[in-house]
């Protein structure tokens, strides 16, 4: 049975962003008839050029987590991409659609680290010079990987404390040197590239499906996945997940306009964005069913949950969806549901594992 919208008395229907609760993106169920946005993005996603560099990742059952939450859980393993993140999809699709003169000028981007790797790999594949600006707080494993994927085609610049700071610096460099900017999230071709994740999920999961959980930083993955799923199977809920200290999308949806955060938490560095994109906000407001927020302890516990089922270690941003799924399951009722969580990345510094293990153990001791 499809998952119906919760009653108004449910905490999942709160009209504003509350940590640990679901902020509803839309007030009423979306009608898909004759929607030019859905038609446009469906075409863009179906024709996206991602598989020159990306691979179709597995949809993997999580039996231990399923038994724990009382619902059947599937993990969409985007941490298995060549750059250990879904970001290569949007980066390559954008660059592959650029005219030759734009590529010839060279490209520039700003990224918390995962999009940077996608641009670096794409630049190397296309033979394009790339300048990549990352925050000074970016994990060293991501910075090293950018250089490794891009080789001689890539110059790495570190600036600022967050993605937003790096973005401002990249725009300055772009104006100075006439480079072509590759957005990390706020661009139709980037959104369409990420939307191929949703296309794969529906192709791989043919039976009843109740909800798909998507991590949100700038919003390209959520926007693309939601647009595709609402075009093809509108009864499936698409739920975004953010950290409660980097919840720009949740706050923006609650306010009805884009909100700029004064600061962001950096534990989930891959989603530490102060302001979501204009196009990603528009699409998420239209197609996303809501956004859950979780704290750092929930993230650490989710990283352990994923490890226990897969023997793989994902980064905090990669575990966001599992943390949100677990919270959702607490009030989802006793009837078993089919739930998909996108594990979006695995680029984490090794020295952070001690903190993750300690906090996960603390969470378990207080259950």
RAGIVEN-V168875 format. One record per residue. OMEGA is omega in whole degrees, 0 to 359 (NA if undefined). BURIAL is + if it has 9 or more other C-alpha atoms within 8 Angstrom, else -. Layout:
OMEGA BURIAL
OMEGA BURIAL
//
This chain:
177 -
180 -
180 +
178 -
181 -
178 -
184 -
179 -
182 -
175 -
179 -
182 +
183 +
185 +
180 -
185 +
177 +
181 +
179 +
179 +
181 +
174 +
182 +
180 +
183 +
182 +
182 -
177 -
184 -
175 -
188 -
184 +
172 -
178 -
181 -
178 -
180 -
179 +
182 +
183 -
175 +
178 +
181 -
182 +
181 +
181 -
181 -
180 +
182 +
192 +
168 -
182 -
181 +
174 +
173 -
185 -
185 +
168 -
193 +
177 -
177 -
188 +
181 +
178 -
178 +
180 +
183 +
185 -
178 +
177 +
180 +
186 +
176 +
178 +
175 +
198 +
176 +
173 +
178 +
179 +
179 +
177 -
178 +
179 +
177 +
191 +
180 +
181 +
183 +
181 +
182 +
181 +
178 +
183 +
180 +
179 -
180 -
175 -
184 -
182 -
178 -
177 +
183 +
178 -
186 +
183 +
176 +
177 +
171 +
185 +
172 +
175 +
184 +
175 +
178 +
178 +
178 +
178 +
180 +
179 +
180 +
179 +
179 +
181 +
183 -
181 -
185 -
174 +
181 +
170 +
186 +
181 +
179 +
177 +
176 +
179 +
180 -
178 +
182 +
179 -
179 +
180 +
179 +
181 -
177 +
180 +
181 +
181 -
184 +
181 +
184 -
182 -
191 +
170 +
181 +
177 +
177 -
183 +
173 +
184 +
184 +
177 +
183 +
177 +
179 +
179 +
179 +
180 -
179 +
178 +
178 +
179 -
180 -
179 +
182 -
190 -
176 -
181 -
178 +
184 +
176 +
183 +
178 +
183 +
191 +
183 +
182 +
180 -
175 +
179 +
180 +
177 +
178 +
181 +
177 +
173 +
177 -
178 +
180 +
180 +
182 +
176 +
184 -
181 -
187 +
185 -
178 -
180 -
186 +
184 +
174 +
182 +
188 +
176 +
180 +
166 +
174 +
171 +
184 +
180 +
179 +
181 +
182 +
180 +
181 +
180 +
181 +
183 +
179 +
176 +
188 +
181 -
187 -
179 +
180 +
177 +
173 +
188 +
177 +
177 +
177 +
170 +
183 +
176 +
174 -
190 +
182 +
180 +
180 +
180 +
179 +
178 +
179 +
183 +
183 +
177 -
182 -
180 +
176 +
179 -
177 +
180 -
179 -
173 +
187 +
179 -
173 -
188 +
181 +
179 +
183 +
184 +
182 +
184 +
181 +
182 +
178 +
180 -
179 +
176 +
181 +
181 -
179 +
178 +
184 +
190 +
182 +
180 +
178 +
181 +
173 +
173 +
182 +
181 +
184 +
179 -
178 +
177 +
180 +
178 +
180 +
176 +
178 +
178 +
181 +
179 +
182 +
180 -
189 +
188 -
176 -
178 -
177 +
176 +
180 +
178 +
180 +
180 +
182 +
186 +
178 +
176 +
179 +
178 +
180 +
179 +
178 +
184 -
181 +
181 -
185 -
180 -
187 -
180 -
183 -
180 -
179 -
187 +
179 +
175 +
178 +
175 +
200 +
182 +
182 +
182 +
182 +
175 +
183 +
184 -
177 -
184 -
180 -
179 -
180 -
182 +
181 +
183 -
176 +
178 +
178 +
179 -
181 +
181 -
181 -
180 -
NA -
//
